[in-house]
Amino acid sequence: MFINEDTMTDITDLSTIAREQQHTSGAYYKRPLTLVRGQGVTVWDDAGHAYLDATSGQGVVLLGHAHPVVTQAIQRQAETLVTCTEIFYNDQRANLYATLSRILPAELGRVFLCNSGAEAIEGALKVARLLTGRTGLVAAKRGFHGRTLGALGLTWNKDYREPFAGWTPPNITHVTYHDFEAIDAAITDQTAAVLLEPVQGEGGVYPADAAWIQHVRRLCDERGALLIMDEIQTGLGRTGRWFGFQHSDILPDIIALGKGLAGGVPMGAVIWRSSLGTIPAGTHGTTFGGNPLASAAAVATLETLENEHLPENAAHIGTWLMDQLRAAQDQMPLVREVRGLGLIIGLELRQRVTPILQALQEQHGILALPAGQTVLRLLPPLILNETEAERLLQGVIAALKS
């Protein structure tokens, strides 16, 4: 029996929700649902109810929950060596570098491993500053890149940024996505980097226009700025190709990875062109980045994505799902537009999305995400099959009929 001395409450008599509520930071909007188990695209709550997980843990479990290949890799490595900082070499880290090099364009050969997407953005900004000597940054309105202070400065949503005004980096310009004139004016000889998402996820699921991304690439080349693509949510097959930037037929200078890189184990990566060189020793670092446990999980994840052709599956199932949703729009008067790429899909609604999320969960056993106040975001694991996609489709149609 454990007693909280401040409240003298016997916490063993409280539910999981009540115990969390006693100590939670307040930073999260929590749903009154306790998840305790997952397998594939399904999760179960503490009462045994099953849900189709169209959140992927916010885009993390690309292979679904408890994938046996990843689970076995974690178990083996946990019994062998869990941590090894980069002051030493390590076999699992070397394996990960080799695996990444197989799926990345050949020019992207320098890697800094970290623990999350936000950390990858922070690292990318430091790499850009170190490699260019410049301080200016350009990002897009509606863009989301994380909540650490550097990433927060480039994130557009003022609700996130304004409580920390004055603490985020200076010299940041935000431009409207797909505005040719604005991006032309924003990139100068003082711009270190332009940071963009191939699909604006949190900002409403807006895929990039290829012609605009190509225009940005040319401007960066002409003016000596680096192009950073935030692939934290779009990378590793989510959009139907290994990386979202491939849909625009360009090569960025730097990419940021996170979320699904290690199959659910925390990991991020900053990857840049080998021709740009390395950064000076001591200018960046992390204790846990590239640890053997996460590296082994990442290798298992990447190899499974490759072996099971899951980027191709995301393209096939995602296209089918969007086609079906668009065909059913006359049954869903609440839907203004269906948009997306692969298995990141957004439905723009004529009302706030929260009641729809509640209905999906409570009435149809489907967990989904918002993307702003009026967009329903579907972000299922890349293993989603046709039967599961049909169930997701019918649940969404039923929830949006009213």
PyMOL commands that set and color helices and strands:
alter all, ss='L'
color gray80, all
select helices_A, chain A and resi 11-13+16-23+56-59+68-78+91-103+117-132+149-154+158-164+180-186+210-223+244-248+259-262+274-276+292-307+310-327+329-331+354-364+386-399
alter helices_A, ss='H'
color red, helices_A
select strands_A, chain A and resi 3-4+9-10+35-39+42-45+50-53+108-114+136-140+172-175+191-196+199-200+206-207+226-230+254-257+268-273+335-341+344-349+366-367+369-370+375-378
alter strands_A, ss='S'
color yellow, strands_A
deselect
rebuild
show_as cartoon
